Amino acid sequence: MAGEPQDDCLFCKIVAGQIPATIVRETDTTVAFRDINPQAPTHVLVIPKAHHQDAAALAAAAPDVAADVLRETQAVAGQEQLESYRIVFNTGSGAGQTVWHAHAHVLGGRGLEWPPG
């Protein structure tokens, strides 16, 4: 069920403290932690504490929490002293989503041309 922790979800386990992560920020509704496979000098994931499969599901079920995630991406960028940064939500395996828990990537610390690569 949306919002409920999933036993097989890596990010739900991070929220529960069952799997270690380098937490950089935490609020009542979100957790931000460093990506274990960074794609930029700064690569932080911001997730809702409640389980939602992807960004679209999060926006539909809990738009207030989706807004919290976006607010936290800005807070992370400020804390990390990023003047420019990219926020990425991958939705679906074809877009590169590999963990089925909504999450925003905050990427910065180098030039980020578009398209990426």
Helices and strands as residue ranges (DSSP letters): H 10-15, E 23-26, E 30-34, E 42-48, H 55-61, H 63-79, E 85-88, G 93-95, E 104-108
